[in-house]
Amino acid sequence: MRKYATVFIAEWENQLTYRLNFFLWRFRNILRVLMTLFLWMGLFRTNAEVFGFTGSQMISYVFLVLLVQSFVLSSPSGDHIGGEIGSGEISNYLVKPISYIWFWFTRDISNKVLNLLFAFFEFTLLWAILKPDLHLQLSGVSVVGFLLSIIAAVFIYFFLSLSTRFVSFWSPENTWGLSFFTIILVETLSGLIFPLDLLPDWAFKIIQFTPFPYLVYFPISIILGRLTGLSLVRILLQSAVWGLILYLLGKYMWKKGLKTYSAEGK
């Protein structure tokens, strides 16, 4: 544990060293939230309810996207793993007494914690300026369900990202395209851009058989009180199943990839 604590601290310092990249990432998130927020506020000026959402529910959804995205979808591992495999730099890790997978997981968690701290500040600042009427369900069951869903979402996103990067073991030149395609699917089908309730019922049911809505949409739906009782339990179980499936897939690809990996001269 001590070596992973060192990795955690080192990644924190690394993020603060490259401040411009970090602040541009935060600025982009704020712009996205503001653009989405003003769009929905314009629609609700003339409508009491849109797509089954009240104005306060939709604004709450947009605000919560800022927090959930900052923690779940921030992942420095996605920008490095494919390149390290393709260049052979991964060999430097294989001779060290540390798990490559958990090394990057620790770095990701460090990055997520830092992003979350800034997201809380941005959330508070936007709330103080705009003073929206936030609609949150803060009962014990909803809060616990939300936290469990966030934990599952972190595992789902990490091992989903990891699996796409491990394709580099067999096809280093095509990893970028696959990763970009995955990012498009995540941003479109996770609920990051809009609540998935807005989709036709048949499309929404199909998406539930993918890991994407468990990243953003379902965690936010839980804390908004739109998922309760057996529906809440079912979503949490499905989140856990997806986390387990992607974990096993990532481990499998790692073991298979190492058998084909070679890095002459590294």
C-alpha positions in Angstrom: 0.0 0.0 0.0 2.9 2.4 0.7 4.1 2.3 -2.9 0.7 3.0 -4.2 0.4 5.9 -1.7 3.6 7.3 -3.2 2.1 6.9 -6.7 -1.0 8.8 -5.6 1.0 11.7 -4.2 3.3 11.8 -7.3 0.3 12.0 -9.7 -1.2 14.8 -7.6 2.0 16.8 -7.9 2.3 16.0 -11.6 -1.2 17.4 -12.3 -0.3 20.6 -10.4 2.9 20.9 -12.3 1.2 21.0 -15.7 -1.3 23.6 -14.5 -2.3 24.9 -17.9 -3.5 21.5 -19.2 -5.4 20.9 -16.0 -7.1 24.3 -15.9 -8.0 24.1 -19.6 -9.7 20.7 -18.9 -11.7 22.3 -16.0 -12.6 25.4 -18.1 -13.9 23.1 -20.9 -16.1 21.3 -18.4 -17.5 24.6 -17.1 -18.3 25.8 -20.6 -20.1 22.6 -21.4 -22.2 22.8 -18.3 -23.1 26.5 -18.9 -24.1 25.9 -22.6 -26.3 22.9 -21.6 -27.7 24.8 -18.7 -28.7 27.9 -20.7 -30.2 25.7 -23.4 -32.6 24.0 -20.9 -33.4 27.2 -19.0 -34.5 28.6 -22.4 -36.8 25.7 -23.0 -38.3 25.8 -19.5 -39.2 29.5 -19.7 -42.3 28.5 -21.8 -42.9 25.0 -20.5 -43.5 23.7 -17.0 -42.3 20.2 -17.9 -40.1 18.9 -20.8 -39.7 15.2 -21.5 -41.0 14.3 -18.0 -38.5 16.6 -16.3 -39.5 19.8 -14.3 -37.2 22.8 -14.6 -35.6 22.2 -11.2 -35.0 18.5 -12.0 -33.3 19.2 -15.3 -31.1 22.0 -13.8 -30.2 19.7 -11.0 -29.2 17.0 -13.5 -26.9 19.5 -15.4 -25.3 20.6 -12.2 -24.7 17.1 -11.0 -23.1 16.2 -14.4 -20.3 18.6 -13.4 -19.5 16.6 -10.3 -20.0 13.1 -11.6 -18.1 13.7 -14.8 -15.1 15.2 -12.9 -14.8 12.1 -10.8 -15.9 9.2 -13.0 -14.7 10.3 -16.5 -11.3 11.9 -15.6 -8.6 9.3 -16.5 -5.0 10.1 -17.4 -4.4 6.4 -18.0 -6.4 6.7 -21.2 -3.8 9.0 -22.7 -0.7 7.0 -21.9 -1.3 3.2 -21.8 -1.6 2.6 -25.6 1.5 4.7 -26.3 3.5 3.0 -23.6 2.7 -0.4 -25.1 3.4 0.7 -28.7 6.7 2.3 -27.8 7.8 -0.5 -25.5 8.0 1.8 -22.5 5.8 -0.6 -20.6 8.9 -2.8 -20.2 10.1 -0.4 -17.5 7.1 -1.3 -15.4 7.3 -5.1 -15.9 10.6 -5.3 -14.1 9.3 -3.3 -11.1 7.5 -4.8 -8.0 4.3 -3.1 -8.8 1.1 -4.0 -10.7 0.8 -2.1 -13.9 -3.0 -2.1 -13.8 -3.2 -0.9 -10.2 -0.4 1.6 -10.8 -2.6 3.3 -13.3 -5.7 2.9 -11.3 -4.0 4.7 -8.4 -3.0 7.5 -10.7 -6.5 7.8 -12.0 -8.0 8.0 -8.4 -5.4 10.7 -7.6 -6.5 12.6 -10.6 -10.2 12.1 -9.9 -9.9 13.4 -6.3 -8.1 16.6 -7.5 -10.8 17.1 -10.2 -13.6 16.6 -7.7 -12.2 19.2 -5.4 -12.2 21.8 -8.2 -15.6 20.6 -9.4 -17.1 21.2 -5.9 -15.7 24.8 -6.0 -17.1 25.3 -9.5 -20.4 23.8 -8.5 -20.6 26.1 -5.5 -19.6 29.2 -7.5 -22.2 28.5 -10.3 -24.9 27.9 -7.7 -24.0 31.1 -5.9 -24.2 33.1 -9.1 -27.3 31.5 -10.7 -29.1 30.4 -7.5 -31.0 27.5 -9.2 -33.6 25.5 -7.3 -31.9 22.2 -7.0 -34.1 19.1 -6.7 -32.1 16.4 -4.8 -33.2 13.3 -2.9 -30.9 13.2 0.1 -32.5 10.3 2.0 -30.1 7.7 3.4 -31.1 5.1 0.8 -30.6 7.5 -2.1 -27.2 8.8 -0.8 -25.9 5.2 -0.2 -27.2 4.1 -3.6 -25.6 7.1 -5.3 -22.2 6.4 -3.6 -22.3 2.7 -4.5 -23.2 3.6 -8.1 -20.3 6.0 -8.3 -17.8 3.4 -7.1 -19.2 1.0 -9.7 -19.0 3.7 -12.4 -15.3 4.3 -11.6 -14.4 0.6 -12.0 -16.6 0.4 -15.2 -14.9 3.4 -16.9 -11.4 2.4 -15.8 -11.5 -1.1 -17.1 -13.5 -0.2 -20.2 -10.8 2.3 -21.0 -8.1 -0.2 -20.1 -9.5 -2.8 -22.4 -9.6 -0.5 -25.4 -5.9 0.5 -24.7 -4.8 -3.1 -24.4 -5.7 -3.6 -28.0 -2.2 -2.0 -28.6 -0.6 -5.4 -27.8 -1.9 -6.6 -31.1 -2.5 -3.5 -33.2 -0.6 -0.5 -31.9 -1.4 1.7 -34.9 -5.2 1.3 -34.5 -5.6 2.1 -30.8 -6.3 5.8 -31.3 -9.2 5.1 -33.5 -10.8 2.6 -31.2 -10.2 4.9 -28.2 -11.8 7.8 -30.0 -14.8 5.7 -30.9 -15.2 4.7 -27.3 -15.0 8.3 -26.2 -17.8 9.2 -28.6 -20.0 6.3 -27.2 -19.3 7.4 -23.6 -20.2 11.0 -24.2 -23.3 10.1 -26.2 -24.7 7.1 -24.3 -23.6 7.8 -20.7 -26.1 10.7 -20.2 -23.3 13.3 -20.2 -24.9 15.4 -22.8 -28.6 14.8 -22.0 -30.7 12.6 -19.7 -31.3 9.3 -21.5 -35.0 9.5 -20.7 -35.2 11.8 -23.8 -34.5 8.8 -26.1 -37.3 6.6 -27.4 -38.3 3.9 -25.0 -36.9 1.1 -27.2 -33.5 2.9 -27.6 -33.3 3.5 -23.8 -33.9 -0.2 -23.1 -31.2 -1.3 -25.6 -28.7 1.1 -24.0 -29.2 -0.5 -20.6 -27.5 -3.6 -22.0 -24.3 -1.6 -22.5 -22.0 -0.2 -19.7 -22.4 3.4 -20.7 -25.5 4.6 -18.8 -24.1 3.3 -15.6 -21.3 5.9 -15.8 -23.4 9.1 -15.5 -27.1 8.8 -16.1 -28.0 6.2 -13.4 -25.9 7.6 -10.6 -27.5 11.0 -11.1 -31.0 9.5 -11.5 -30.5 7.8 -8.1 -29.7 11.1 -6.2 -32.5 12.9 -8.0 -34.9 10.3 -6.6 -36.0 8.9 -10.0 -34.8 5.4 -9.1 -36.2 3.9 -5.9 -37.0 0.5 -4.4 -36.5 -2.6 -6.6 -35.4 -0.4 -9.6 -32.6 1.0 -7.5 -31.4 -2.4 -6.4 -31.6 -3.7 -10.0 -29.5 -0.9 -11.3 -26.9 -1.3 -8.6 -26.7 -5.0 -9.3 -26.3 -4.4 -13.1 -23.6 -1.8 -12.4 -21.7 -4.4 -10.3 -22.1 -7.0 -13.0 -20.7 -4.6 -15.6 -17.8 -3.7 -13.4 -17.0 -7.4 -12.9 -17.3 -8.2 -16.6 -15.0 -5.4 -17.6 -12.5 -6.2 -14.8 -12.3 -9.8 -16.0 -12.0 -8.6 -19.6 -9.1 -6.2 -18.7 -7.3 -8.9 -16.8 -7.7 -11.4 -19.6 -6.4 -9.0 -22.3 -3.5 -8.1 -20.0 -2.4 -11.7 -19.6 -2.9 -12.5 -23.3 -1.2 -9.3 -24.4 1.9 -10.0 -22.3 2.3 -13.3 -24.1 2.5 -11.6 -27.5 4.4 -8.5 -26.3 8.0 -7.9 -27.4 10.1 -4.8 -27.2 13.5 -5.4 -28.6 16.1 -2.9 -27.6 14.0 -1.5 -24.7 
